[in-house]
Amino acid sequence: MFAWQDTTGPVEVAFTDRHGDDRGGPPPAAGSLDLALGADPANLDVVREALVGTSGGTGLRAPLLVGMRQVHEAEVSLVDQGLLDAAEVPVCDALVTRLPGVALLVRVADCVPLLLADTEAGVVAAVHAGRPGLAAGVVPAAVRAMRDEGATKVAAWVGPHVCGACYEVPEPMRAEVAQVVPASWAETSWGTPALDIGAGVRAQLLSGQVDGIEVVDVVDVGRCTVEDEDLYSYRRQGKASGRLGGLVWMRP
């Protein structure tokens, strides 16, 4: 169920794989733990309960899960009580909250799922960083939104995504993105133009371009979605691909 998990103070972070009850057997064609917007909503409940079961606490209630309708831009939404009361899915590519007991969800199938936290200030964020979002600046936009909520020292977790050796793109596209984020320039393992979105995300995090924020740690989980059949990948599976999730929440 979980491709990777970590705990830092009151903050829990996790990235799912594509297996639910079928772990241990051969990977099914589509997988059983699809967290896409149109997938079985029961899958979200499974993940919510699993987050509590692996958090090491007792008497905890499963967190409320908040996702977003991702549009490959740089809009950031603040998850506050007003947004929760509205009961609408925010249209954005990053979520920020100070609310404990609320798990932020980013969905991906090759893009970079980025989780951020300032454990002392009590601010967390989930970011969807694909090629357009990286170039548009969704990463620094999310960090600025965290700063506006009181964050000063941010830790980051870069989740599973297509690696630079697999993400082939046309040369003009590589040039366009690399002009904005030079660290994203890459070449496939077979020698053609590529982009390394993960490297671009890490570079933006460590660039110091957001005043008042110190990025104290960047953990790269690794695992290429194209190469790893335990993960969803649109490039590998096409329309049959589901979505894996990156989740971050503060225990109450």
C-alpha positions in Angstrom: 0.0 0.0 0.0 2.7 2.5 1.0 5.7 2.8 -1.3 7.4 5.0 1.4 6.6 6.6 4.8 8.3 8.9 7.3 7.5 10.6 10.6 9.0 13.9 11.7 7.6 15.1 15.0 3.8 15.4 14.7 4.0 15.2 10.9 3.3 12.0 8.9 4.2 11.7 5.2 3.5 8.8 2.9 3.5 7.9 -0.8 1.2 5.0 -1.9 1.9 2.4 -4.5 -0.8 0.7 -6.7 -1.5 -2.3 -4.4 -4.3 -2.8 -2.0 -5.2 -6.3 -0.9 -3.2 -7.9 -3.7 0.2 -7.1 -2.2 2.4 -10.1 -2.5 0.9 -11.3 -5.8 1.7 -10.4 -9.4 0.8 -6.8 -10.2 -2.6 -6.6 -11.8 -3.1 -4.8 -15.1 -4.5 -1.7 -13.5 -3.8 -2.1 -9.8 -6.3 -2.1 -6.9 -5.3 1.1 -5.0 -6.2 3.8 -7.6 -6.5 7.2 -5.9 -7.6 9.1 -9.1 -10.5 11.5 -8.8 -12.9 9.2 -10.6 -11.7 6.0 -8.9 -13.5 4.1 -6.2 -13.8 6.5 -3.2 -13.5 3.5 -0.9 -9.8 3.5 -1.8 -9.4 6.8 0.0 -11.0 5.4 3.1 -8.6 2.5 3.0 -5.7 4.9 2.9 -7.1 7.1 5.7 -7.4 4.2 8.0 -4.0 2.9 7.1 -2.4 6.2 7.9 -3.7 5.9 11.5 -2.6 2.3 11.7 1.0 3.1 10.9 1.3 6.4 12.8 2.3 4.7 16.0 -0.4 6.4 18.0 -3.4 5.1 19.9 -6.9 6.5 20.0 -6.3 8.5 16.8 -9.1 9.2 14.4 -8.5 8.8 10.7 -7.6 12.2 9.2 -9.9 14.1 7.0 -8.6 13.8 3.4 -8.4 16.9 1.2 -7.3 16.6 -2.5 -7.4 18.9 -5.4 -8.4 19.1 -9.1 -4.9 19.5 -10.6 -4.5 21.7 -13.7 -0.7 21.9 -14.2 -0.4 25.5 -13.1 1.0 27.3 -10.0 -2.2 28.1 -8.0 -2.0 27.3 -4.3 -5.1 26.8 -2.1 -5.1 27.3 1.7 -7.0 24.5 3.4 -8.8 26.3 6.3 -12.2 25.8 7.9 -13.9 27.8 5.3 -12.6 25.5 2.5 -13.7 22.5 4.5 -17.1 23.9 5.1 -17.5 24.6 1.3 -17.0 20.9 0.6 -15.6 21.7 -2.9 -12.5 20.2 -4.5 -10.1 23.2 -4.9 -8.7 23.7 -8.4 -5.0 24.2 -7.9 -1.7 22.3 -7.9 -0.7 22.9 -4.2 -2.4 22.7 -0.9 -1.2 24.3 2.4 -2.8 24.0 5.8 -2.2 24.6 9.5 -5.1 22.3 10.5 -4.1 19.2 12.5 -6.0 16.0 11.6 -6.3 17.0 7.9 -4.3 15.0 5.3 -3.4 16.8 2.1 -3.4 14.6 -1.0 -1.5 15.0 -4.3 -2.2 12.6 -7.1 0.3 11.6 -9.7 1.2 9.0 -12.4 4.6 10.3 -13.5 4.7 13.9 -12.2 6.5 14.8 -9.0 4.5 14.5 -5.7 6.2 16.9 -3.3 5.4 17.1 0.4 6.5 19.9 2.6 6.4 20.5 6.4 7.5 23.0 9.0 7.0 20.8 12.1 7.7 23.6 14.6 5.4 26.2 13.0 2.8 23.5 12.2 2.4 24.1 8.5 2.3 21.4 5.8 1.9 21.4 2.0 1.3 18.9 -0.8 2.4 19.9 -4.3 1.8 18.5 -7.8 4.9 19.4 -9.9 4.6 18.3 -13.5 6.5 19.8 -16.4 4.2 22.8 -16.9 3.9 23.4 -13.1 7.7 23.3 -12.6 8.2 25.9 -15.3 5.3 28.0 -13.9 6.9 28.0 -10.4 4.4 25.9 -8.4 7.2 24.9 -6.0 8.3 28.4 -4.9 4.6 29.4 -4.9 3.8 26.7 -2.3 6.8 27.6 -0.2 5.7 31.2 -0.2 2.2 30.2 0.9 3.7 28.2 3.7 5.8 31.3 4.8 2.6 33.4 4.8 1.2 30.9 7.3 4.2 31.2 9.6 6.7 28.6 8.2 10.4 29.4 8.5 12.2 26.0 8.3 10.9 23.6 5.7 11.6 19.9 5.2 10.7 18.3 1.8 10.0 14.9 0.5 10.2 14.3 -3.2 8.1 11.2 -4.1 8.2 8.6 -6.9 8.1 10.1 -10.4 9.4 9.5 -13.9 13.2 9.9 -13.9 15.3 11.9 -16.3 16.6 8.8 -18.0 13.0 7.8 -19.0 11.2 11.1 -19.6 11.8 11.7 -23.3 10.6 15.0 -24.7 11.1 17.0 -28.0 14.2 19.1 -28.0 12.3 22.4 -28.2 10.3 21.4 -25.0 13.5 20.5 -23.2 15.1 23.8 -24.2 12.0 25.8 -23.1 11.8 24.2 -19.6 15.6 24.2 -19.1 15.7 27.9 -19.8 13.5 28.4 -16.8 14.9 25.6 -14.6 18.4 24.6 -15.9 18.6 21.7 -13.5 15.8 19.9 -15.4 17.9 19.4 -18.6 18.4 15.7 -19.1 19.1 13.0 -21.6 17.4 9.6 -21.8 19.3 6.4 -21.3 19.1 5.9 -25.0 20.6 9.3 -25.8 17.6 11.5 -26.7 16.3 14.8 -25.2 14.7 14.5 -21.8 13.6 16.4 -18.7 14.4 15.6 -15.1 11.5 17.1 -13.2 12.7 15.8 -9.9 16.1 17.5 -10.3 14.3 20.7 -11.2 12.1 20.5 -8.1 15.1 19.9 -5.8 16.9 22.8 -7.4 14.0 25.2 -6.9 13.7 24.1 -3.2 17.4 24.7 -2.6 17.7 27.9 -4.6 16.9 30.2 -1.6 14.5 32.2 -3.8 11.8 32.5 -1.1 13.0 35.0 1.4 12.4 34.1 5.0 12.5 30.3 4.4 15.3 27.9 5.1 14.9 24.5 3.5 16.5 22.3 6.1 16.2 18.9 4.4 15.2 17.4 1.0 14.6 13.7 1.0 14.4 12.1 -2.4 12.4 8.9 -2.2 13.5 7.7 -5.6 11.7 5.0 -7.5 11.0 5.8 -11.2 7.3 5.3 -12.0 8.1 4.1 -15.5 10.6 1.5 -14.4 8.8 0.3 -11.2 5.7 -1.8 -12.0 4.5 -1.5 -8.4 3.7 2.2 -9.2 1.3 3.8 -11.6 2.7 5.4 -14.7 0.8 7.0 -17.5 3.8 6.8 -19.8 4.0 3.0 -19.3 0.3 2.1 -18.9 -1.5 4.9 -20.9 -5.2 5.3 -20.1 -5.1 2.2 -17.9 -3.0 4.0 -15.4 -4.4 5.0 -12.1 -2.9 7.5 -9.7 -0.7 7.1 -6.7 -0.9 9.5 -3.8 1.4 11.7 -1.7 0.0 12.5 1.7 1.0 14.7 4.5 -0.8 15.5 7.8 -0.2 16.6 11.3 -1.5 14.5 14.1 -3.8 16.3 16.5 
